[in-house]
């Protein structure tokens, strides 16, 4: 194999390596984006549950107060 062929082979291998690094970076970026999306969804779900609990507590307190008033 002459020098020119070796150079072409090395360039081709370097090109493949560059493509693999690029694909790895794209995959990692997608994973990070997915993780952030999941964290946002989880946070919204927690907020929604907390709000629903607060509404339920308010309803229960209101019902209890009405019951006490009716008894009195």
MIDREN-571736 format. One line per 10 residues: number of its first residue (from 1); their letters; for each residue x, y, z of N, C-alpha, C, O. Coordinates in pm, whole numbers. Each point is the difference from the previous one (the first is absolute). Example, Ala and Ser with C-alpha at 12.3 -4.5 7.8 and 13.67 -1.06 7.14 Angstrom:
BEGIN
1> as> 1319,-569,780,-89,119,0,90,120,0,104,-2,66 ~ -139,107,-138,82,119,6,-77,109,73,51,111,17
! end
This chain:
BEGIN
1> xxxxxxxxxx> 85,-117,0,-85,117,0,90,124,0,90,13,84 ~ -115,74,-178,86,118,-6,-50,109,94,-104,-14,64 ~ 177,121,-58,-28,108,93,-135,65,-29,-74,34,93 ~ 42,-17,-219,-127,62,-37,-118,-85,45,-100,53,49 ~ 110,-183,-67,-108,-90,43,-15,2,151,-112,0,52 ~ 224,2,19,-5,6,147,-65,130,45,-80,2,93 ~ 115,107,-161,-58,129,35,-151,-2,-22,-76,48,84 ~ 32,-104,-196,-144,-9,-27,-70,-87,104,-108,34,48 ~ 171,-144,-13,-58,-90,100,-10,70,136,-101,-12,69 ~ 205,84,-32,-3,73,128,-105,110,-2,-67,23,100
11> xxxxxxxxxx> 52,46,-212,-101,105,-12,-141,-60,9,-88,56,65 ~ 68,-170,-129,-130,-67,6,-31,-43,143,-113,16,46 ~ 213,-71,23,-20,-42,139,-29,121,89,-86,-7,87 ~ 157,116,-110,-23,121,78,-140,54,-25,-66,48,92 ~ 21,-56,-216,-135,44,-34,-104,-85,74,-98,53,53 ~ 119,-184,-50,-91,-88,74,0,33,148,-106,2,64 ~ 223,24,-9,10,37,141,-74,130,29,-69,13,101 ~ 84,84,-192,-71,127,16,-151,-21,-3,-73,58,80 ~ 26,-142,-172,-144,-28,-8,-50,-67,128,-108,32,49 ~ 188,-124,4,-40,-68,124,-5,97,117,-92,-5,81
21> xxxxxxxxxx> 192,94,-72,0,100,107,-121,92,-13,-65,34,99 ~ 38,6,-222,-116,88,-22,-130,-70,41,-83,59,68 ~ 67,-185,-108,-121,-74,35,-11,-17,151,-109,9,55 ~ 220,-33,11,0,-12,146,-45,130,65,-79,0,94 ~ 130,112,-145,-40,130,54,-149,26,-23,-68,51,89 ~ 18,-86,-206,-142,18,-29,-84,-86,95,-101,47,54 ~ 142,-170,-34,-73,-90,91,0,53,142,-103,-3,68 ~ 218,52,-22,7,55,135,-88,123,14,-68,18,102 ~ 69,67,-203,-86,119,5,-146,-40,7,-78,61,73 ~ 39,-162,-149,-138,-47,2,-35,-56,138,-111,21,49
31> xxxxxxxxxx> 204,-93,12,-24,-56,133,-17,112,102,-88,-8,86 ~ 170,109,-94,-10,113,93,-133,71,-18,-67,34,98 ~ 28,-13,-222,-128,65,-28,-116,-84,55,-93,55,60 ~ 99,-185,-80,-105,-89,50,-5,4,153,-109,3,58 ~ 225,-2,5,6,6,146,-63,129,51,-77,-2,96 ~ 111,114,-161,-59,128,42,-151,-1,-20,-74,52,83 ~ 28,-109,-192,-144,-8,-27,-68,-84,108,-105,39,52 ~ 165,-153,-18,-58,-87,103,-2,71,135,-96,-12,76 ~ 203,87,-46,4,74,126,-110,105,3,-65,19,103 ~ 44,50,-216,-107,100,-7,-137,-65,20,-83,53,74
41> xxxxxxxxxx> 61,-165,-138,-128,-71,13,-21,-45,144,-109,15,55 ~ 215,-69,6,-11,-44,139,-29,116,93,-81,-12,93 ~ 146,125,-116,-23,118,83,-144,49,-15,-64,34,100 ~ 14,-30,-222,-138,42,-21,-98,-96,66,-102,42,55 ~ 133,-171,-61,-87,-99,65,-1,20,151,-105,-7,63 ~ 222,31,-5,8,24,145,-80,125,38,-73,0,99 ~ 88,105,-179,-74,123,28,-150,-23,-9,-77,49,83 ~ 36,-122,-184,-142,-29,-18,-55,-82,116,-109,28,50 ~ 184,-128,-6,-44,-82,114,-9,83,127,-94,-14,79 ~ 192,101,-59,-2,85,120,-120,93,-3,-65,21,102
51> xxxxxxxxxx> 36,34,-219,-115,89,-14,-131,-77,24,-90,51,67 ~ 82,-171,-121,-121,-81,20,-17,-35,148,-112,3,51 ~ 220,-37,16,-8,-29,144,-50,121,77,-83,-11,90 ~ 135,128,-125,-41,123,68,-149,25,-22,-71,36,94 ~ 23,-54,-217,-143,16,-27,-83,-100,81,-104,35,55 ~ 151,-158,-49,-72,-103,76,-6,37,148,-104,-15,64 ~ 217,62,-10,2,41,141,-97,115,24,-72,3,100 ~ 70,91,-193,-91,115,13,-146,-46,-3,-82,47,79 ~ 50,-139,-170,-137,-53,-6,-37,-72,129,-110,17,52 ~ 202,-98,-1,-28,-74,123,-20,95,117,-90,-20,82
61> xxxxxxxxxx> 173,123,-72,-15,97,108,-135,72,-11,-68,22,100 ~ 31,13,-222,-127,68,-22,-117,-90,40,-94,45,65 ~ 101,-172,-105,-106,-94,36,-8,-18,151,-109,-7,56 ~ 223,0,10,4,-15,145,-61,122,68,-78,-14,94 ~ 112,133,-142,-56,122,58,-151,4,-18,-72,38,93 ~ 23,-77,-210,-145,-1,-22,-69,-100,91,-107,27,54 ~ 170,-142,-38,-58,-102,87,-9,51,143,-100,-21,69 ~ 204,87,-24,2,54,137,-108,105,14,-69,5,102 ~ 54,81,-204,-103,104,5,-139,-61,4,-87,50,72 ~ 63,-156,-148,-131,-64,-2,-32,-64,135,-115,2,44
71> xx> 217,-59,20,-20,-65,128,-28,104,109,-80,-24,90 ~ 148,138,-99,-13,103,104,-129,73,-2,-22,89,83
! end
